[in-house]
Amino acid sequence: MAGRSKIAWIVFAAIAAFYLLSEHRAHLLGALPFLLLLACPLMHLFMHGGHGGHDHGGGDGPADKGADK
């Protein structure tokens, strides 16, 4: 794309985004609580890596502390 047409598309996209956000603000703000609730299980899955990696290394649990005495 040439320089002027690229700038025209950017300006058009900015104007379209402004009107979409201003006209649909009530819909977007109404969905925020549900998006927050959806973020909780997604963060659990992606940040904890699921439930497969709960290996504690063995040897430093409470049962092993009494064996040294």
Phi and psi restraints in degrees (range 20) as a CNS / XPLOR table:
assign (resid 1 and name C) (resid 2 and name N)
       (resid 2 and name CA) (resid 2 and name C) 1.0 -76.4 20.0 2
assign (resid 2 and name N) (resid 2 and name CA)
       (resid 2 and name C) (resid 3 and name N) 1.0 167.3 20.0 2
assign (resid 2 and name C) (resid 3 and name N)
       (resid 3 and name CA) (resid 3 and name C) 1.0 -62.3 20.0 2
assign (resid 3 and name N) (resid 3 and name CA)
       (resid 3 and name C) (resid 4 and name N) 1.0 -44.4 20.0 2
assign (resid 3 and name C) (resid 4 and name N)
       (resid 4 and name CA) (resid 4 and name C) 1.0 -70.2 20.0 2
assign (resid 4 and name N) (resid 4 and name CA)
       (resid 4 and name C) (resid 5 and name N) 1.0 -39.4 20.0 2
assign (resid 4 and name C) (resid 5 and name N)
       (resid 5 and name CA) (resid 5 and name C) 1.0 -69.3 20.0 2
assign (resid 5 and name N) (resid 5 and name CA)
       (resid 5 and name C) (resid 6 and name N) 1.0 -33.2 20.0 2
assign (resid 5 and name C) (resid 6 and name N)
       (resid 6 and name CA) (resid 6 and name C) 1.0 -65.6 20.0 2
assign (resid 6 and name N) (resid 6 and name CA)
       (resid 6 and name C) (resid 7 and name N) 1.0 -42.4 20.0 2
assign (resid 6 and name C) (resid 7 and name N)
       (resid 7 and name CA) (resid 7 and name C) 1.0 -65.0 20.0 2
assign (resid 7 and name N) (resid 7 and name CA)
       (resid 7 and name C) (resid 8 and name N) 1.0 -39.5 20.0 2
assign (resid 7 and name C) (resid 8 and name N)
       (resid 8 and name CA) (resid 8 and name C) 1.0 -62.9 20.0 2
assign (resid 8 and name N) (resid 8 and name CA)
       (resid 8 and name C) (resid 9 and name N) 1.0 -41.4 20.0 2
assign (resid 8 and name C) (resid 9 and name N)
       (resid 9 and name CA) (resid 9 and name C) 1.0 -66.1 20.0 2
assign (resid 9 and name N) (resid 9 and name CA)
       (resid 9 and name C) (resid 10 and name N) 1.0 -38.1 20.0 2
assign (resid 9 and name C) (resid 10 and name N)
       (resid 10 and name CA) (resid 10 and name C) 1.0 -65.5 20.0 2
assign (resid 10 and name N) (resid 10 and name CA)
       (resid 10 and name C) (resid 11 and name N) 1.0 -43.3 20.0 2
assign (resid 10 and name C) (resid 11 and name N)
       (resid 11 and name CA) (resid 11 and name C) 1.0 -64.7 20.0 2
assign (resid 11 and name N) (resid 11 and name CA)
       (resid 11 and name C) (resid 12 and name N) 1.0 -42.7 20.0 2
assign (resid 11 and name C) (resid 12 and name N)
       (resid 12 and name CA) (resid 12 and name C) 1.0 -61.8 20.0 2
assign (resid 12 and name N) (resid 12 and name CA)
       (resid 12 and name C) (resid 13 and name N) 1.0 -42.6 20.0 2
assign (resid 12 and name C) (resid 13 and name N)
       (resid 13 and name CA) (resid 13 and name C) 1.0 -65.9 20.0 2
assign (resid 13 and name N) (resid 13 and name CA)
       (resid 13 and name C) (resid 14 and name N) 1.0 -37.9 20.0 2
assign (resid 13 and name C) (resid 14 and name N)
       (resid 14 and name CA) (resid 14 and name C) 1.0 -66.0 20.0 2
assign (resid 14 and name N) (resid 14 and name CA)
       (resid 14 and name C) (resid 15 and name N) 1.0 -42.2 20.0 2
assign (resid 14 and name C) (resid 15 and name N)
       (resid 15 and name CA) (resid 15 and name C) 1.0 -66.4 20.0 2
assign (resid 15 and name N) (resid 15 and name CA)
       (resid 15 and name C) (resid 16 and name N) 1.0 -42.5 20.0 2
assign (resid 15 and name C) (resid 16 and name N)
       (resid 16 and name CA) (resid 16 and name C) 1.0 -63.9 20.0 2
assign (resid 16 and name N) (resid 16 and name CA)
       (resid 16 and name C) (resid 17 and name N) 1.0 -40.9 20.0 2
assign (resid 16 and name C) (resid 17 and name N)
       (resid 17 and name CA) (resid 17 and name C) 1.0 -64.2 20.0 2
assign (resid 17 and name N) (resid 17 and name CA)
       (resid 17 and name C) (resid 18 and name N) 1.0 -40.4 20.0 2
assign (resid 17 and name C) (resid 18 and name N)
       (resid 18 and name CA) (resid 18 and name C) 1.0 -61.3 20.0 2
assign (resid 18 and name N) (resid 18 and name CA)
       (resid 18 and name C) (resid 19 and name N) 1.0 -46.9 20.0 2
assign (resid 18 and name C) (resid 19 and name N)
       (resid 19 and name CA) (resid 19 and name C) 1.0 -69.2 20.0 2
assign (resid 19 and name N) (resid 19 and name CA)
       (resid 19 and name C) (resid 20 and name N) 1.0 -37.1 20.0 2
assign (resid 19 and name C) (resid 20 and name N)
       (resid 20 and name CA) (resid 20 and name C) 1.0 -64.1 20.0 2
assign (resid 20 and name N) (resid 20 and name CA)
       (resid 20 and name C) (resid 21 and name N) 1.0 -43.8 20.0 2
assign (resid 20 and name C) (resid 21 and name N)
       (resid 21 and name CA) (resid 21 and name C) 1.0 -68.8 20.0 2
assign (resid 21 and name N) (resid 21 and name CA)
       (resid 21 and name C) (resid 22 and name N) 1.0 -38.6 20.0 2
assign (resid 21 and name C) (resid 22 and name N)
       (resid 22 and name CA) (resid 22 and name C) 1.0 -71.7 20.0 2
assign (resid 22 and name N) (resid 22 and name CA)
       (resid 22 and name C) (resid 23 and name N) 1.0 -34.5 20.0 2
assign (resid 22 and name C) (resid 23 and name N)
       (resid 23 and name CA) (resid 23 and name C) 1.0 -81.5 20.0 2
assign (resid 23 and name N) (resid 23 and name CA)
       (resid 23 and name C) (resid 24 and name N) 1.0 -27.0 20.0 2
assign (resid 23 and name C) (resid 24 and name N)
       (resid 24 and name CA) (resid 24 and name C) 1.0 -112.6 20.0 2
assign (resid 24 and name N) (resid 24 and name CA)
       (resid 24 and name C) (resid 25 and name N) 1.0 23.3 20.0 2
assign (resid 24 and name C) (resid 25 and name N)
       (resid 25 and name CA) (resid 25 and name C) 1.0 -62.0 20.0 2
assign (resid 25 and name N) (resid 25 and name CA)
       (resid 25 and name C) (resid 26 and name N) 1.0 -39.2 20.0 2
assign (resid 25 and name C) (resid 26 and name N)
       (resid 26 and name CA) (resid 26 and name C) 1.0 -64.4 20.0 2
assign (resid 26 and name N) (resid 26 and name CA)
       (resid 26 and name C) (resid 27 and name N) 1.0 -38.2 20.0 2
assign (resid 26 and name C) (resid 27 and name N)
       (resid 27 and name CA) (resid 27 and name C) 1.0 -68.6 20.0 2
assign (resid 27 and name N) (resid 27 and name CA)
       (resid 27 and name C) (resid 28 and name N) 1.0 -41.5 20.0 2
assign (resid 27 and name C) (resid 28 and name N)
       (resid 28 and name CA) (resid 28 and name C) 1.0 -67.5 20.0 2
assign (resid 28 and name N) (resid 28 and name CA)
       (resid 28 and name C) (resid 29 and name N) 1.0 -43.4 20.0 2
assign (resid 28 and name C) (resid 29 and name N)
       (resid 29 and name CA) (resid 29 and name C) 1.0 -70.1 20.0 2
assign (resid 29 and name N) (resid 29 and name CA)
       (resid 29 and name C) (resid 30 and name N) 1.0 -29.8 20.0 2
assign (resid 29 and name C) (resid 30 and name N)
       (resid 30 and name CA) (resid 30 and name C) 1.0 -69.6 20.0 2
assign (resid 30 and name N) (resid 30 and name CA)
       (resid 30 and name C) (resid 31 and name N) 1.0 -24.7 20.0 2
assign (resid 30 and name C) (resid 31 and name N)
       (resid 31 and name CA) (resid 31 and name C) 1.0 -89.1 20.0 2
assign (resid 31 and name N) (resid 31 and name CA)
       (resid 31 and name C) (resid 32 and name N) 1.0 -9.9 20.0 2
assign (resid 31 and name C) (resid 32 and name N)
       (resid 32 and name CA) (resid 32 and name C) 1.0 -59.3 20.0 2
assign (resid 32 and name N) (resid 32 and name CA)
       (resid 32 and name C) (resid 33 and name N) 1.0 -43.9 20.0 2
assign (resid 32 and name C) (resid 33 and name N)
       (resid 33 and name CA) (resid 33 and name C) 1.0 -61.3 20.0 2
assign (resid 33 and name N) (resid 33 and name CA)
       (resid 33 and name C) (resid 34 and name N) 1.0 -37.8 20.0 2
assign (resid 33 and name C) (resid 34 and name N)
       (resid 34 and name CA) (resid 34 and name C) 1.0 -70.0 20.0 2
assign (resid 34 and name N) (resid 34 and name CA)
       (resid 34 and name C) (resid 35 and name N) 1.0 -35.7 20.0 2
assign (resid 34 and name C) (resid 35 and name N)
       (resid 35 and name CA) (resid 35 and name C) 1.0 -67.6 20.0 2
assign (resid 35 and name N) (resid 35 and name CA)
       (resid 35 and name C) (resid 36 and name N) 1.0 -34.1 20.0 2
assign (resid 35 and name C) (resid 36 and name N)
       (resid 36 and name CA) (resid 36 and name C) 1.0 -67.5 20.0 2
assign (resid 36 and name N) (resid 36 and name CA)
       (resid 36 and name C) (resid 37 and name N) 1.0 -41.5 20.0 2
assign (resid 36 and name C) (resid 37 and name N)
       (resid 37 and name CA) (resid 37 and name C) 1.0 -66.8 20.0 2
assign (resid 37 and name N) (resid 37 and name CA)
       (resid 37 and name C) (resid 38 and name N) 1.0 -34.1 20.0 2
assign (resid 37 and name C) (resid 38 and name N)
       (resid 38 and name CA) (resid 38 and name C) 1.0 -70.7 20.0 2
assign (resid 38 and name N) (resid 38 and name CA)
       (resid 38 and name C) (resid 39 and name N) 1.0 -29.1 20.0 2
assign (resid 38 and name C) (resid 39 and name N)
       (resid 39 and name CA) (resid 39 and name C) 1.0 -68.5 20.0 2
assign (resid 39 and name N) (resid 39 and name CA)
       (resid 39 and name C) (resid 40 and name N) 1.0 -28.5 20.0 2
assign (resid 39 and name C) (resid 40 and name N)
       (resid 40 and name CA) (resid 40 and name C) 1.0 -62.5 20.0 2
assign (resid 40 and name N) (resid 40 and name CA)
       (resid 40 and name C) (resid 41 and name N) 1.0 -54.6 20.0 2
assign (resid 40 and name C) (resid 41 and name N)
       (resid 41 and name CA) (resid 41 and name C) 1.0 -67.5 20.0 2
assign (resid 41 and name N) (resid 41 and name CA)
       (resid 41 and name C) (resid 42 and name N) 1.0 -30.8 20.0 2
assign (resid 41 and name C) (resid 42 and name N)
       (resid 42 and name CA) (resid 42 and name C) 1.0 -66.8 20.0 2
assign (resid 42 and name N) (resid 42 and name CA)
       (resid 42 and name C) (resid 43 and name N) 1.0 -40.9 20.0 2
assign (resid 42 and name C) (resid 43 and name N)
       (resid 43 and name CA) (resid 43 and name C) 1.0 -66.4 20.0 2
assign (resid 43 and name N) (resid 43 and name CA)
       (resid 43 and name C) (resid 44 and name N) 1.0 -35.7 20.0 2
assign (resid 43 and name C) (resid 44 and name N)
       (resid 44 and name CA) (resid 44 and name C) 1.0 -63.5 20.0 2
assign (resid 44 and name N) (resid 44 and name CA)
       (resid 44 and name C) (resid 45 and name N) 1.0 -43.1 20.0 2
assign (resid 44 and name C) (resid 45 and name N)
       (resid 45 and name CA) (resid 45 and name C) 1.0 -69.1 20.0 2
assign (resid 45 and name N) (resid 45 and name CA)
       (resid 45 and name C) (resid 46 and name N) 1.0 -45.9 20.0 2
assign (resid 45 and name C) (resid 46 and name N)
       (resid 46 and name CA) (resid 46 and name C) 1.0 -84.2 20.0 2
assign (resid 46 and name N) (resid 46 and name CA)
       (resid 46 and name C) (resid 47 and name N) 1.0 -29.3 20.0 2
assign (resid 46 and name C) (resid 47 and name N)
       (resid 47 and name CA) (resid 47 and name C) 1.0 -89.3 20.0 2
assign (resid 47 and name N) (resid 47 and name CA)
       (resid 47 and name C) (resid 48 and name N) 1.0 -30.3 20.0 2
assign (resid 47 and name C) (resid 48 and name N)
       (resid 48 and name CA) (resid 48 and name C) 1.0 -92.7 20.0 2
assign (resid 48 and name N) (resid 48 and name CA)
       (resid 48 and name C) (resid 49 and name N) 1.0 -13.4 20.0 2
assign (resid 48 and name C) (resid 49 and name N)
       (resid 49 and name CA) (resid 49 and name C) 1.0 74.8 20.0 2
assign (resid 49 and name N) (resid 49 and name CA)
       (resid 49 and name C) (resid 50 and name N) 1.0 29.2 20.0 2
assign (resid 49 and name C) (resid 50 and name N)
       (resid 50 and name CA) (resid 50 and name C) 1.0 79.7 20.0 2
assign (resid 50 and name N) (resid 50 and name CA)
       (resid 50 and name C) (resid 51 and name N) 1.0 -159.0 20.0 2
assign (resid 50 and name C) (resid 51 and name N)
       (resid 51 and name CA) (resid 51 and name C) 1.0 -114.8 20.0 2
assign (resid 51 and name N) (resid 51 and name CA)
       (resid 51 and name C) (resid 52 and name N) 1.0 20.1 20.0 2
assign (resid 51 and name C) (resid 52 and name N)
       (resid 52 and name CA) (resid 52 and name C) 1.0 -92.1 20.0 2
assign (resid 52 and name N) (resid 52 and name CA)
       (resid 52 and name C) (resid 53 and name N) 1.0 -15.1 20.0 2
assign (resid 52 and name C) (resid 53 and name N)
       (resid 53 and name CA) (resid 53 and name C) 1.0 -110.0 20.0 2
assign (resid 53 and name N) (resid 53 and name CA)
       (resid 53 and name C) (resid 54 and name N) 1.0 46.7 20.0 2
assign (resid 53 and name C) (resid 54 and name N)
       (resid 54 and name CA) (resid 54 and name C) 1.0 -98.8 20.0 2
assign (resid 54 and name N) (resid 54 and name CA)
       (resid 54 and name C) (resid 55 and name N) 1.0 42.5 20.0 2
assign (resid 54 and name C) (resid 55 and name N)
       (resid 55 and name CA) (resid 55 and name C) 1.0 -85.0 20.0 2
assign (resid 55 and name N) (resid 55 and name CA)
       (resid 55 and name C) (resid 56 and name N) 1.0 125.7 20.0 2
assign (resid 55 and name C) (resid 56 and name N)
       (resid 56 and name CA) (resid 56 and name C) 1.0 -96.1 20.0 2
assign (resid 56 and name N) (resid 56 and name CA)
       (resid 56 and name C) (resid 57 and name N) 1.0 11.2 20.0 2
assign (resid 56 and name C) (resid 57 and name N)
       (resid 57 and name CA) (resid 57 and name C) 1.0 88.3 20.0 2
assign (resid 57 and name N) (resid 57 and name CA)
       (resid 57 and name C) (resid 58 and name N) 1.0 -16.4 20.0 2
assign (resid 57 and name C) (resid 58 and name N)
       (resid 58 and name CA) (resid 58 and name C) 1.0 63.5 20.0 2
assign (resid 58 and name N) (resid 58 and name CA)
       (resid 58 and name C) (resid 59 and name N) 1.0 136.9 20.0 2
assign (resid 58 and name C) (resid 59 and name N)
       (resid 59 and name CA) (resid 59 and name C) 1.0 97.1 20.0 2
assign (resid 59 and name N) (resid 59 and name CA)
       (resid 59 and name C) (resid 60 and name N) 1.0 -13.9 20.0 2
assign (resid 59 and name C) (resid 60 and name N)
       (resid 60 and name CA) (resid 60 and name C) 1.0 -122.6 20.0 2
assign (resid 60 and name N) (resid 60 and name CA)
       (resid 60 and name C) (resid 61 and name N) 1.0 30.8 20.0 2
assign (resid 60 and name C) (resid 61 and name N)
       (resid 61 and name CA) (resid 61 and name C) 1.0 -90.4 20.0 2
assign (resid 61 and name N) (resid 61 and name CA)
       (resid 61 and name C) (resid 62 and name N) 1.0 173.8 20.0 2
assign (resid 61 and name C) (resid 62 and name N)
       (resid 62 and name CA) (resid 62 and name C) 1.0 -65.8 20.0 2
assign (resid 62 and name N) (resid 62 and name CA)
       (resid 62 and name C) (resid 63 and name N) 1.0 -27.2 20.0 2
assign (resid 62 and name C) (resid 63 and name N)
       (resid 63 and name CA) (resid 63 and name C) 1.0 -70.5 20.0 2
assign (resid 63 and name N) (resid 63 and name CA)
       (resid 63 and name C) (resid 64 and name N) 1.0 -29.6 20.0 2
assign (resid 63 and name C) (resid 64 and name N)
       (resid 64 and name CA) (resid 64 and name C) 1.0 -81.8 20.0 2
assign (resid 64 and name N) (resid 64 and name CA)
       (resid 64 and name C) (resid 65 and name N) 1.0 -19.6 20.0 2
assign (resid 64 and name C) (resid 65 and name N)
       (resid 65 and name CA) (resid 65 and name C) 1.0 -69.0 20.0 2
assign (resid 65 and name N) (resid 65 and name CA)
       (resid 65 and name C) (resid 66 and name N) 1.0 -33.8 20.0 2
assign (resid 65 and name C) (resid 66 and name N)
       (resid 66 and name CA) (resid 66 and name C) 1.0 -76.5 20.0 2
assign (resid 66 and name N) (resid 66 and name CA)
       (resid 66 and name C) (resid 67 and name N) 1.0 -19.7 20.0 2
assign (resid 66 and name C) (resid 67 and name N)
       (resid 67 and name CA) (resid 67 and name C) 1.0 -73.3 20.0 2
assign (resid 67 and name N) (resid 67 and name CA)
       (resid 67 and name C) (resid 68 and name N) 1.0 -21.6 20.0 2
assign (resid 67 and name C) (resid 68 and name N)
       (resid 68 and name CA) (resid 68 and name C) 1.0 -77.6 20.0 2
assign (resid 68 and name N) (resid 68 and name CA)
       (resid 68 and name C) (resid 69 and name N) 1.0 -19.5 20.0 2
